[in-house]
Amino acid sequence: MLKVLDNPLYYLDNFHRALEWIGERYNDLLTSEESAFLARFPLLPRASRALFVRMVMRKGELFRASKLVYPEVGDTRAAALPLLALGWLGADPLLDLEQLFELLQKPEIGALFRLSLHAKNARKAQQLEALLPLFPGRFHFSAWYEHSGDHLYEILAKPLCERLRLIFFGNFSQDWSEFVLSDLGVYKYEKVEFSPASRGFRNRRDIDDYLALQRCRERFAEGAPAAEVLRELAESAPDNDWLASRRARLLFQIGQQLEKDADWDAAHAVYARCAYPGARARAIRVLEKNGRHACAFEALTGAALAPESEAERQHLLRIAPRLRRKLGHAPQGAAAQAAPRRLDLSLPPPAAPAPVEWLVRDHLTRAEAPVYYVENTLINSLFGLLCWDAIFKAIPGAFFHPFHRGPADLYSADFVPRRAAAFAACLAELDDDRYRATISANAAAKWGVQSPFLDWDFLTPALLAMALDCIPAAHIKRWCEHIMADIKANRTGFPDLIQFWPAEHRYNMIEVKGPGDRLQDNQLRWIDFCAAQQMPVSVCYLQWTEARA
């Protein structure tokens, strides 16, 4: 049950905590404007500080005073005066009609434009469309709505606060609500010991590079021409591996869009200079789509000598036969692979829509052999619990604020090598019986704590106990090693179901495919891996005994 926050100024206290954290760890990276903000903010009257933070944490930049009513703030207009004097707020800004409509309620619009609106009962969007040709200019709020009795404020320091949010979290995906959700107990985070020197950005250039990349990402998401975004990206070349990876990911996404648009030359040019995983295989595929089969085969032959991952190797094996056929080369025999056991099942269609995995689970489960729907949760959980100490090891650059769900370098190439000794110690426990106690103890002590490998809603104590009783330690060890070989790619694709026979201490994993469904690439890789390791895995192909209604 969520605990009640008795302090009405909890959000202000949290904001102060964040500013203090930034001042202690990033003081040498801040601009003069940012440093001045950190120095001046604590000196403001409490009501002014509270009002400012309320506005920072709300969506948008424009706020009517009548909508800023908080008991702990009191008189909104009085609280705003020091903020106006500092230039952090602006009063009575210029607005176009569309901005005005965002601020007004429909009755206010009807009263204000009663002489110009012919369709008083039209929807707000239709009213705006009708009025736009009549009111093309920008006017102060007080001119638009002279007798409102209200004031309008614009928060001018929002971009500055967004930069401070970035500096604190190291990303834009988290916001100030993390403090509140943590205080409420909605999210629990691992308490990692890190020094005051631990921080996400090494220098000011890292911050500026991140902001430049973010602008490019936003422009691309808004539909800006790819060529324009690429020109902006060409001006940034981060010397930070983490930022370079973010840049490579955006390049890959742009390449995908160009490929979707059938702009083969542009797509290939982007993929060819992109270091993001999968870009090389996409470049080969684009050459094939463009009819440049000889170039594609030459690139494929080189890539096949040193695949960057199992995913790329799989992709190349799929492309190679087509290219050989198109170029008139002799077909090449495919390497034999261990096939998983096949299970064909016919069931009547459900009366109400339900996932096919649940239907198969319910059909196969027995009192002496229960079946659980686990998909990507169980094996990841076993890895995450066994290797908890290694994953959350406090090393430079991994953790730099209190709200990390996992290490910041989780997907970097050196994530495992930097923790090699810690991971080796964790996996060594699988060579004797210590792993059972470690996994059980971490499950009890860390229950509910955020982790990139745990889904606590799926991992019940009964499921965990049965898994430890029925899955051999050698199998868990191979799974852990496979995840560690490519964390980003190998965290998904696990079979949907697992069936246990507790009396016999054995298990079987089951991938379910409904009518017309087929195995995805990541599923094929995991099934091939398990079959090759002689781990029990089946693919269940479900058909309906009669046509669905």
Number of C-alpha atoms within 10 A of each C-alpha: 6 9 9 9 11 7 9 13 14 15 18 19 15 18 18 17 13 20 19 14 17 22 18 12 19 22 14 12 19 19 11 9 10 16 16 11 17 19 12 10 16 12 10 13 12 16 20 23 22 24 23 22 18 16 20 18 15 10 9 11 15 23 18 16 16 12 12 16 13 14 10 12 22 15 16 19 16 12 20 22 14 16 22 16 10 12 13 17 21 18 20 17 14 16 17 16 18 15 13 20 17 11 16 14 11 17 9 14 19 19 11 17 13 12 8 13 17 12 12 16 11 13 10 16 10 11 21 18 12 16 15 13 9 10 12 11 11 16 17 16 23 17 12 16 16 11 9 11 9 14 16 18 20 20 20 17 18 18 12 14 16 14 18 18 20 20 24 26 23 20 16 15 7 14 14 17 12 17 20 15 13 14 17 15 15 14 16 19 17 17 13 17 14 18 13 11 13 19 22 24 22 15 14 14 14 18 20 14 19 24 16 15 23 17 15 22 20 12 15 19 10 9 9 13 11 18 12 13 21 16 11 14 18 9 9 15 12 18 11 14 12 18 18 19 18 17 25 20 17 22 25 24 18 24 27 18 15 19 22 11 11 14 14 21 14 18 24 24 13 22 26 17 14 21 16 18 18 16 24 23 24 22 26 25 24 25 20 20 14 15 13 14 20 15 13 22 22 11 16 22 13 10 17 15 9 10 17 14 14 15 18 20 16 17 17 22 13 11 17 18 17 16 20 16 11 13 12 9 11 9 12 9 7 8 6 6 10 14 14 18 12 13 13 11 15 12 13 12 17 13 8 5 7 10 9 17 22 16 16 23 20 14 12 13 15 13 7 11 17 18 25 22 20 19 20 20 20 24 22 22 23 26 23 22 23 28 23 23 16 19 23 21 18 19 16 14 16 22 26 28 19 17 19 22 17 17 19 17 16 15 15 14 13 11 17 21 11 13 17 12 11 18 21 13 13 21 20 14 17 18 12 10 11 13 22 17 13 17 22 18 14 16 24 11 10 16 14 18 17 18 22 15 21 23 18 16 8 17 17 12 13 8 17 17 13 18 22 18 19 18 17 15 19 11 15 20 19 15 20 22 15 16 18 18 15 17 18 13 18 22 19 18 19 24 23 21 23 24 22 24 18 16 10 11 14 17 23 17 24 30 23 25 19 16 10 8 10 12 14 9 13 18 18 17 20 20 27 18 17 22 18 13 12 12 18 16 23 22 20 18 19 21 18 14 11 10 8 9 6
